[in-house]
Protein backbone atom coordinates (compact mmCIF):
# COMPACT_ATOMS: atom_id res chain seq x y z
CA UNK A 1 0.00 0.00 0.00
CA UNK A 2 1.53 3.32 -0.97
CA UNK A 3 1.34 6.24 1.43
CA UNK A 4 -0.02 8.37 -1.42
CA UNK A 5 -3.31 6.46 -1.60
CA UNK A 6 -3.47 5.50 2.06
CA UNK A 7 -6.82 5.95 3.81
CA UNK A 8 -7.39 5.30 7.50
CA UNK A 9 -10.63 4.88 9.42
CA UNK A 10 -10.97 4.15 13.12
CA UNK A 11 -13.69 2.16 14.85
CA UNK A 12 -14.23 2.96 18.53
CA UNK A 13 -16.89 1.83 20.95
CA UNK A 14 -17.98 5.23 22.25
CA UNK A 15 -17.48 8.96 22.42
CA UNK A 16 -14.19 8.66 24.32
CA UNK A 17 -12.25 7.11 21.45
CA UNK A 18 -13.58 9.70 19.03
CA UNK A 19 -12.70 12.57 21.38
CA UNK A 20 -9.19 11.30 21.95
CA UNK A 21 -8.36 10.68 18.29
CA UNK A 22 -9.69 14.12 17.38
CA UNK A 23 -7.42 15.62 20.07
CA UNK A 24 -4.27 14.16 18.45
CA UNK A 25 -5.01 15.12 14.84
CA UNK A 26 -2.36 17.86 14.76
CA UNK A 27 0.48 15.66 16.01
CA UNK A 28 0.10 12.66 13.69
CA UNK A 29 1.27 12.27 10.09
CA UNK A 30 -1.65 10.17 8.86
CA UNK A 31 -5.01 11.56 9.89
CA UNK A 32 -8.00 9.22 9.99
CA UNK A 33 -10.62 10.04 7.40
CA UNK A 34 -13.45 8.94 9.66
CA UNK A 35 -13.98 7.81 13.25
CA UNK A 36 -16.90 5.41 13.69
CA UNK A 37 -18.77 4.64 16.90
CA UNK A 38 -19.78 0.99 17.29
CA UNK A 39 -21.16 0.04 20.68
CA UNK A 40 -21.57 -3.70 20.11
CA UNK A 41 -19.56 -6.52 18.58
CA UNK A 42 -22.13 -6.80 15.76
CA UNK A 43 -21.75 -3.07 15.02
CA UNK A 44 -17.94 -3.38 15.00
CA UNK A 45 -18.20 -6.11 12.39
CA UNK A 46 -20.64 -4.07 10.27
CA UNK A 47 -18.21 -1.13 10.32
CA UNK A 48 -15.30 -3.37 9.35
CA UNK A 49 -17.27 -4.79 6.42
CA UNK A 50 -18.25 -1.27 5.31
CA UNK A 51 -14.61 -0.15 5.39
CA UNK A 52 -13.49 -3.17 3.37
CA UNK A 53 -16.26 -2.64 0.81
CA UNK A 54 -15.11 0.97 0.36
CA UNK A 55 -11.44 0.05 0.03
CA UNK A 56 -10.18 1.75 3.20
CA UNK A 57 -6.51 0.76 3.41
CA UNK A 58 -6.15 0.76 7.23
CA UNK A 59 -9.01 -0.11 9.60
CA UNK A 60 -8.07 0.37 13.27
CA UNK A 61 -10.44 -0.99 15.90
CA UNK A 62 -10.02 0.42 19.42
CA UNK A 63 -11.36 -2.20 21.81
CA UNK A 64 -12.21 -1.92 25.52
CA UNK A 65 -11.73 -5.38 27.01
CA UNK A 66 -13.43 -5.00 30.40
CA UNK A 67 -16.68 -6.54 29.15
CA UNK A 68 -15.08 -9.06 26.76
CA UNK A 69 -13.31 -11.35 29.21
CA UNK A 70 -15.01 -14.47 30.54
CA UNK A 71 -15.33 -13.80 34.26
CA UNK A 72 -18.55 -15.53 35.23
CA UNK A 73 -20.81 -12.61 34.37
CA UNK A 74 -23.33 -13.79 31.79
CA UNK A 75 -23.03 -10.80 29.42
CA UNK A 76 -19.24 -10.78 29.65
CA UNK A 77 -19.00 -14.51 28.93
CA UNK A 78 -21.18 -14.14 25.83
CA UNK A 79 -19.21 -11.10 24.64
CA UNK A 80 -15.93 -12.93 25.23
CA UNK A 81 -17.01 -15.78 22.99
CA UNK A 82 -18.30 -13.47 20.24
CA UNK A 83 -15.22 -11.28 20.42
CA UNK A 84 -12.89 -14.27 20.17
CA UNK A 85 -14.62 -15.26 16.91
CA UNK A 86 -14.53 -11.68 15.58
CA UNK A 87 -10.84 -11.19 16.37
CA UNK A 88 -9.88 -14.53 14.83
CA UNK A 89 -11.72 -13.58 11.66
CA UNK A 90 -10.41 -10.04 11.21
CA UNK A 91 -7.43 -9.05 13.37
CA UNK A 92 -4.22 -8.41 11.43
CA UNK A 93 -5.84 -9.67 8.25
CA UNK A 94 -5.70 -8.11 4.80
CA UNK A 95 -9.07 -8.41 3.09
CA UNK A 96 -9.88 -7.59 -0.52
CA UNK A 97 -13.14 -6.21 -1.91
CA UNK A 98 -14.78 -6.80 -5.29
CA UNK A 99 -12.60 -4.06 -6.83
CA UNK A 100 -9.42 -5.83 -5.65
CA UNK A 101 -8.77 -3.06 -3.12
CA UNK A 102 -7.01 -4.24 0.04
CA UNK A 103 -7.83 -3.36 3.65
CA UNK A 104 -5.59 -4.13 6.62
CA UNK A 105 -7.61 -4.60 9.82
CA UNK A 106 -5.93 -4.20 13.22
CA UNK A 107 -7.50 -4.64 16.65
CA UNK A 108 -5.99 -2.44 19.39
CA UNK A 109 -7.03 -3.59 22.85
CA UNK A 110 -6.94 -1.94 26.25
CA UNK A 111 -7.91 -3.41 29.60
CA UNK A 112 -10.03 -2.34 31.30
CA UNK A 113 -10.54 0.43 28.74
CA UNK A 114 -8.78 3.09 26.66
CA UNK A 115 -8.59 5.22 29.81
CA UNK A 116 -5.65 3.12 31.03
CA UNK A 117 -3.63 4.73 28.21
CA UNK A 118 -4.60 8.16 29.54
CA UNK A 119 -3.21 7.15 32.94
CA UNK A 120 -0.01 6.08 31.18
CA UNK A 121 0.69 9.73 30.32
CA UNK A 122 1.77 10.13 33.94
CA UNK A 123 2.49 6.68 35.37
CA UNK A 124 2.98 3.02 34.56
CA UNK A 125 0.88 0.29 36.11
CA UNK A 126 -0.44 -3.17 35.41
CA UNK A 127 -2.42 -3.30 38.65
CA UNK A 128 -5.91 -4.74 38.25
CA UNK A 129 -8.44 -1.94 37.85
CA UNK A 130 -12.15 -1.78 37.20
CA UNK A 131 -13.36 0.57 34.50
CA UNK A 132 -15.15 2.76 37.01
CA UNK A 133 -12.18 2.73 39.38
CA UNK A 134 -9.88 3.83 36.56
CA UNK A 135 -12.19 6.68 35.58
CA UNK A 136 -12.44 7.78 39.20
CA UNK A 137 -8.63 7.87 39.41
CA UNK A 138 -8.44 10.00 36.26
CA UNK A 139 -11.11 12.32 37.64
CA UNK A 140 -9.06 12.85 40.80
CA UNK A 141 -5.87 13.51 38.82
CA UNK A 142 -7.18 15.53 35.88
CA UNK A 143 -10.85 16.31 36.46
CA UNK A 144 -11.61 13.79 33.71
CA UNK A 145 -15.17 12.72 32.98
CA UNK A 146 -16.96 10.90 30.19
CA UNK A 147 -19.53 13.22 28.66
CA UNK A 148 -20.05 15.01 25.37
CA UNK A 149 -20.07 18.36 27.20
CA UNK A 150 -16.68 17.65 28.79
CA UNK A 151 -15.10 16.42 25.57
CA UNK A 152 -16.39 19.45 23.66
CA UNK A 153 -14.67 21.76 26.15
CA UNK A 154 -11.41 19.86 26.67
CA UNK A 155 -8.76 18.52 24.31
CA UNK A 156 -7.87 15.23 25.98
CA UNK A 157 -4.29 15.04 24.73
CA UNK A 158 -3.26 18.64 25.21
CA UNK A 159 -5.42 20.23 27.88
CA UNK A 160 -6.17 17.29 30.12
CA UNK A 161 -2.97 15.26 30.02
CA UNK A 162 -0.01 17.12 28.50
CA UNK A 163 -0.78 20.37 30.33
CA UNK A 164 -1.05 18.52 33.63
CA UNK A 165 2.44 17.10 33.61
CA UNK A 166 1.72 14.12 31.38
CA UNK A 167 3.79 13.11 28.37
CA UNK A 168 2.74 11.29 25.21
CA UNK A 169 6.16 9.65 24.87
CA UNK A 170 5.71 8.20 28.35
CA UNK A 171 2.22 7.00 27.47
CA UNK A 172 3.45 5.24 24.33
CA UNK A 173 6.42 3.67 26.12
CA UNK A 174 4.23 2.60 29.04
CA UNK A 175 1.71 1.11 26.63
CA UNK A 176 4.40 -0.86 24.83
CA UNK A 177 5.80 -2.05 28.16
CA UNK A 178 2.38 -3.10 29.48
CA UNK A 179 1.59 -5.12 26.35
CA UNK A 180 4.99 -6.81 26.46
CA UNK A 181 4.71 -7.63 30.17
CA UNK A 182 1.07 -8.66 30.03
CA UNK A 183 0.47 -11.87 31.95
CA UNK A 184 -1.84 -14.36 30.27
CA UNK A 185 -2.39 -15.93 33.69
CA UNK A 186 -3.77 -12.66 35.09
CA UNK A 187 -6.60 -11.64 32.80
CA UNK A 188 -7.42 -8.64 35.00
CA UNK A 189 -3.96 -7.03 34.74
CA UNK A 190 -4.16 -3.58 33.15
CA UNK A 191 -2.56 -3.08 29.74
CA UNK A 192 -2.95 -1.12 26.53
CA UNK A 193 -1.91 -1.68 22.93
CA UNK A 194 -2.46 1.99 22.04
CA UNK A 195 1.21 2.29 21.08
CA UNK A 196 0.18 0.38 17.93
CA UNK A 197 -2.14 3.24 16.97
CA UNK A 198 0.79 5.68 17.04
CA UNK A 199 3.07 3.25 15.24
CA UNK A 200 0.57 3.26 12.38
CA UNK A 201 -0.44 6.94 12.42
CA UNK A 202 3.15 8.08 13.13
CA UNK A 203 3.70 10.97 15.51
CA UNK A 204 5.65 14.02 14.36
CA UNK A 205 9.05 13.72 16.06
CA UNK A 206 8.86 17.09 17.79
CA UNK A 207 5.55 16.10 19.43
CA UNK A 208 6.83 13.18 21.51
C-alpha positions as CSV (number, residue, x, y, z in Angstrom):
1,X,0.0,0.0,0.0
2,X,1.5,3.3,-1.0
3,X,1.3,6.2,1.4
4,X,0.0,8.4,-1.4
5,X,-3.3,6.5,-1.6
6,X,-3.5,5.5,2.1
7,X,-6.8,5.9,3.8
8,X,-7.4,5.3,7.5
9,X,-10.6,4.9,9.4
10,X,-11.0,4.2,13.1
11,X,-13.7,2.2,14.8
12,X,-14.2,3.0,18.5
13,X,-16.9,1.8,20.9
14,X,-18.0,5.2,22.2
15,X,-17.5,9.0,22.4
16,X,-14.2,8.7,24.3
17,X,-12.3,7.1,21.5
18,X,-13.6,9.7,19.0
19,X,-12.7,12.6,21.4
20,X,-9.2,11.3,22.0
21,X,-8.4,10.7,18.3
22,X,-9.7,14.1,17.4
23,X,-7.4,15.6,20.1
24,X,-4.3,14.2,18.5
25,X,-5.0,15.1,14.8
26,X,-2.4,17.9,14.8
27,X,0.5,15.7,16.0
28,X,0.1,12.7,13.7
29,X,1.3,12.3,10.1
30,X,-1.6,10.2,8.9
31,X,-5.0,11.6,9.9
32,X,-8.0,9.2,10.0
33,X,-10.6,10.0,7.4
34,X,-13.5,8.9,9.7
35,X,-14.0,7.8,13.3
36,X,-16.9,5.4,13.7
37,X,-18.8,4.6,16.9
38,X,-19.8,1.0,17.3
39,X,-21.2,0.0,20.7
40,X,-21.6,-3.7,20.1
41,X,-19.6,-6.5,18.6
42,X,-22.1,-6.8,15.8
43,X,-21.7,-3.1,15.0
44,X,-17.9,-3.4,15.0
45,X,-18.2,-6.1,12.4
46,X,-20.6,-4.1,10.3
47,X,-18.2,-1.1,10.3
48,X,-15.3,-3.4,9.3
49,X,-17.3,-4.8,6.4
50,X,-18.2,-1.3,5.3
51,X,-14.6,-0.1,5.4
52,X,-13.5,-3.2,3.4
53,X,-16.3,-2.6,0.8
54,X,-15.1,1.0,0.4
55,X,-11.4,0.0,0.0
56,X,-10.2,1.8,3.2
57,X,-6.5,0.8,3.4
58,X,-6.1,0.8,7.2
59,X,-9.0,-0.1,9.6
60,X,-8.1,0.4,13.3
61,X,-10.4,-1.0,15.9
62,X,-10.0,0.4,19.4
63,X,-11.4,-2.2,21.8
64,X,-12.2,-1.9,25.5
65,X,-11.7,-5.4,27.0
66,X,-13.4,-5.0,30.4
67,X,-16.7,-6.5,29.2
68,X,-15.1,-9.1,26.8
69,X,-13.3,-11.4,29.2
70,X,-15.0,-14.5,30.5
71,X,-15.3,-13.8,34.3
72,X,-18.6,-15.5,35.2
73,X,-20.8,-12.6,34.4
74,X,-23.3,-13.8,31.8
75,X,-23.0,-10.8,29.4
76,X,-19.2,-10.8,29.6
77,X,-19.0,-14.5,28.9
78,X,-21.2,-14.1,25.8
79,X,-19.2,-11.1,24.6
80,X,-15.9,-12.9,25.2
81,X,-17.0,-15.8,23.0
82,X,-18.3,-13.5,20.2
83,X,-15.2,-11.3,20.4
84,X,-12.9,-14.3,20.2
85,X,-14.6,-15.3,16.9
86,X,-14.5,-11.7,15.6
87,X,-10.8,-11.2,16.4
88,X,-9.9,-14.5,14.8
89,X,-11.7,-13.6,11.7
90,X,-10.4,-10.0,11.2
91,X,-7.4,-9.1,13.4
92,X,-4.2,-8.4,11.4
93,X,-5.8,-9.7,8.2
94,X,-5.7,-8.1,4.8
95,X,-9.1,-8.4,3.1
96,X,-9.9,-7.6,-0.5
97,X,-13.1,-6.2,-1.9
98,X,-14.8,-6.8,-5.3
99,X,-12.6,-4.1,-6.8
100,X,-9.4,-5.8,-5.7
101,X,-8.8,-3.1,-3.1
102,X,-7.0,-4.2,0.0
103,X,-7.8,-3.4,3.7
104,X,-5.6,-4.1,6.6
105,X,-7.6,-4.6,9.8
106,X,-5.9,-4.2,13.2
107,X,-7.5,-4.6,16.6
108,X,-6.0,-2.4,19.4
109,X,-7.0,-3.6,22.8
110,X,-6.9,-1.9,26.3
111,X,-7.9,-3.4,29.6
112,X,-10.0,-2.3,31.3
113,X,-10.5,0.4,28.7
114,X,-8.8,3.1,26.7
115,X,-8.6,5.2,29.8
116,X,-5.6,3.1,31.0
117,X,-3.6,4.7,28.2
118,X,-4.6,8.2,29.5
119,X,-3.2,7.1,32.9
120,X,0.0,6.1,31.2
121,X,0.7,9.7,30.3
122,X,1.8,10.1,33.9
123,X,2.5,6.7,35.4
124,X,3.0,3.0,34.6
125,X,0.9,0.3,36.1
126,X,-0.4,-3.2,35.4
127,X,-2.4,-3.3,38.6
128,X,-5.9,-4.7,38.2
129,X,-8.4,-1.9,37.9
130,X,-12.1,-1.8,37.2
131,X,-13.4,0.6,34.5
132,X,-15.1,2.8,37.0
133,X,-12.2,2.7,39.4
134,X,-9.9,3.8,36.6
135,X,-12.2,6.7,35.6
136,X,-12.4,7.8,39.2
137,X,-8.6,7.9,39.4
138,X,-8.4,10.0,36.3
139,X,-11.1,12.3,37.6
140,X,-9.1,12.8,40.8
141,X,-5.9,13.5,38.8
142,X,-7.2,15.5,35.9
143,X,-10.9,16.3,36.5
144,X,-11.6,13.8,33.7
145,X,-15.2,12.7,33.0
146,X,-17.0,10.9,30.2
147,X,-19.5,13.2,28.7
148,X,-20.0,15.0,25.4
149,X,-20.1,18.4,27.2
150,X,-16.7,17.7,28.8
151,X,-15.1,16.4,25.6
152,X,-16.4,19.5,23.7
153,X,-14.7,21.8,26.2
154,X,-11.4,19.9,26.7
155,X,-8.8,18.5,24.3
156,X,-7.9,15.2,26.0
157,X,-4.3,15.0,24.7
158,X,-3.3,18.6,25.2
159,X,-5.4,20.2,27.9
160,X,-6.2,17.3,30.1
161,X,-3.0,15.3,30.0
162,X,0.0,17.1,28.5
163,X,-0.8,20.4,30.3
164,X,-1.1,18.5,33.6
165,X,2.4,17.1,33.6
166,X,1.7,14.1,31.4
167,X,3.8,13.1,28.4
168,X,2.7,11.3,25.2
169,X,6.2,9.6,24.9
170,X,5.7,8.2,28.3
171,X,2.2,7.0,27.5
172,X,3.5,5.2,24.3
173,X,6.4,3.7,26.1
174,X,4.2,2.6,29.0
175,X,1.7,1.1,26.6
176,X,4.4,-0.9,24.8
177,X,5.8,-2.1,28.2
178,X,2.4,-3.1,29.5
179,X,1.6,-5.1,26.3
180,X,5.0,-6.8,26.5
181,X,4.7,-7.6,30.2
182,X,1.1,-8.7,30.0
183,X,0.5,-11.9,31.9
184,X,-1.8,-14.4,30.3
185,X,-2.4,-15.9,33.7
186,X,-3.8,-12.7,35.1
187,X,-6.6,-11.6,32.8
188,X,-7.4,-8.6,35.0
189,X,-4.0,-7.0,34.7
190,X,-4.2,-3.6,33.1
191,X,-2.6,-3.1,29.7
192,X,-3.0,-1.1,26.5
193,X,-1.9,-1.7,22.9
194,X,-2.5,2.0,22.0
195,X,1.2,2.3,21.1
196,X,0.2,0.4,17.9
197,X,-2.1,3.2,17.0
198,X,0.8,5.7,17.0
199,X,3.1,3.2,15.2
200,X,0.6,3.3,12.4
201,X,-0.4,6.9,12.4
202,X,3.2,8.1,13.1
203,X,3.7,11.0,15.5
204,X,5.6,14.0,14.4
205,X,9.0,13.7,16.1
206,X,8.9,17.1,17.8
207,X,5.5,16.1,19.4
208,X,6.8,13.2,21.5
